[in-house]
Amino acid sequence: MRLAALADIHGNGEALRAVLADLDACGGADRLLVLGDVVLLGPDPGEVVDLLLEREAIGVAGNTDSFLLATDWRACEPQNEEEHADQALCLWVLERLDARAEDWL
């Protein structure tokens, strides 16, 4: 069985597409493993999850994935500027993920 492991994608769809194209050019993999930090901080969080779901990727949550999902950002009330910035970033990402993507994460 051929395994491919990816980590720290951080919502970068362009980079993920390039990596997957290179993987395919090298013969592909039977299973794609994701080692966390999938969507937060990059411009294409929804696309990244869609690409990984198309490949039936499995994996573990990274610290940024846990940060994104550990709080109900839609309901929280920030107490300071840092929390406000965190909320704005997380809401931006969550708006680009559907329920299936959130469940997968």
N, C-alpha and C positions, 0 to 999 in steps of 0.2 A: 504494500500500500504506500502510495506517495502522498506525503503530507506537506502542506505549505502553511507557514505561520506568519501572521501579520500582527503588528502592534503599532500603537501611536499613530493611527490614521488621522485623528483629530479633524474629521469633517472635510478632508481635502479630497474631493472627488477626482480632480484632474490627476493627482498623484496616484490614487487608487486605481484609476483606469489604466495608467501607464504600468503599474506593477502587475495588474492582472493580465495585460497584453503580453508583458514579458514572460510571465508565468505560462501563459498559453503557448507562446513561441518556444518555450523550453520543454514542452510536452505535458503541461498541466499538472494537476494534482487530483488525487482521489477525494481528498478532504481538505477543506480550508479551515484553519484554526485562527481565531482572533483573540489576541492577548490583551485587549482592553484599550481604553482611551479612543473610542470610536468616533464620536461626533462633536464634542465640545471644542470650540475655538476656530473651526474652519468654516468656509463659505458654503459648503454643500452637504450638510448633515443628512438630509433626506435621501439624496442621491447615494451617499455612502452606504446607508443601511439597505437601500434597494439593491445595490450591487452585491452586497454581502448576502442578502436573502436569496437573490437569484442563484447564488453559488451554494446555497444551503450551509453557509458558514456557521460554525459553533464556536463558543469561547467563553471567556470570563469578562466580567466588568472591570474596568480600570478605575483609578481614583477619580478621573473627571466624569466618567459615566455614573459612578456612585454619587458624586457631588450633584450632578444634574437631576438625578432621580430621587435623591434622599429628602428633598424638600418639595412641598406643594407651592411652587413659585407663583402659581396663579392666585393663590390665596394669602401668601405671606405679606407682611407689612415691614419693609426695610427699616432698620433702626439707625443706619448711618449711610454715608456715601458709598462705602465699599459694598455693603449689602444691596444698596440700590443698583450699583453697577453689576453685581452678580445676578440680581434678579432680571435686569434688562437683557443680559447676555443669555441667560437660561430661557427666558421667555421667547427670545428670538429663535433659539434652536428648537424649542418645543413647538413653535408655530410651523416649523418646517418638517416635523415628524408626524406621521399618522399614528393611529392607535396600534397598528401592527408593528411599526418601528419601535414605539415605546415598549411594547410587550417583549420584543426580541431583545432590546437592550437590558 
